[in-house]
């Protein structure tokens, strides 16, 4: 075995760690570069604000943008309150017994279920059994079930980050547990909860499998009228135009990908800014 | 001399391990009772039983009775009890809000006050009683987290005074403070004796001798001796007490 001098081994390790980091970030940069290079040419106001034309080979992606926006909004409206309440219960009220432990374990495992399984589950329950049909609401419910464990976990982490001594101080003054949660714990956990929620939004905007059978339509000639309509969404639209339509112009495919990418990145940046803002203004 | 708190045969367990063994003790109205003893003697457990802070701990269990004005505290509503028996922790625990809000927080939640002038008056009174008013009167709106440790601890006293309890429990309130801050807190305690009954758990034997009327010595979950502070420090009855007070062990 070769023994390196301490100085040399230090340099060597540094090099390996640095290369690993570079390797991790390279694909992201390459992806962004390729998409921007190929898709930038089609991005203009018309592409963003008009319906697809000529068998989707022309025109814009407005219905897909609107569809994604609507479905994500519905999902977060369903998920955030439920997930937050569950997180509060688990973190602040549940005693450490078998029941609570099984639930916590269940939540951790649910987060690892493949998204296509959620898609099939949503199709069976919401579309078929509850007869909601392929619709925004069925898709949003499916996405909600998928995102719930994530929201619960991030919210619990946020609640946990509020020092226990704050709670004790409040209880010792005769303030009830709920009032303590409402006035001390929640306001201080809010930044973490918000960051988690925004990152969830970013994640579900890019999901395809769960809405494949529950909400997404190949082509809808109008914007959605109600939550029982089918919709076009960006990820599904991207899938269709890149695999199902012959002679599809390449720049439209990359343009659509670019819009999806910008949307997800923009939402993630919002999360980062929320976190930076609150960290600066944190009171403890 | 009226008994404010009466403890009868109280035993406490953590995970079945006994930390307090059939303790009987009384706290007289308007006195300062000090509890001294080495670590692991059950002082803090005893204190946290009095306002039932232990109740939320799932591994904690107990036997015996504690009476506040002849009513069992275990039959009382937990929030009502804690309103009547305030507690000051070892480390200052200001809430992450302004000095002003720290004081009106609990009274507002408990519905004791509502109008702004009432709140203002309460803040002034509580801060004056905790001898903190002169230091902070110009910055009531600034964050309590920016105060010094000693000021934070006095703010916590002010916060307790604002809900007007009958008894105040002090859990080693000066363990993290410098001598000057300690002296200020001790001054406040003696000042407050006129209105409140106080129990002071302390690791600092000299502090017990300075402020308290009576002193109890705990060892390994048992009460070894309780007497007026003067007698205890001049002529303790038990050998163990004398050893502890004179610093031979502990």
Interface residues (C-beta under 8 A of the other chain):
Chain A: X95 X96 X165 X166 X168 X169 X170 X171 X172 X173 X174 X175 X176 X179 X183 X184 X188 X283 X284
Chain B: X51 X53 X56 X58 X79 X80 X81 X82 X83 X84 X86 X87 X89 X91 X93 X94 X95 X96 X97 X105 X106 X109 X110 X143 X145 X156 X159 X160 X163
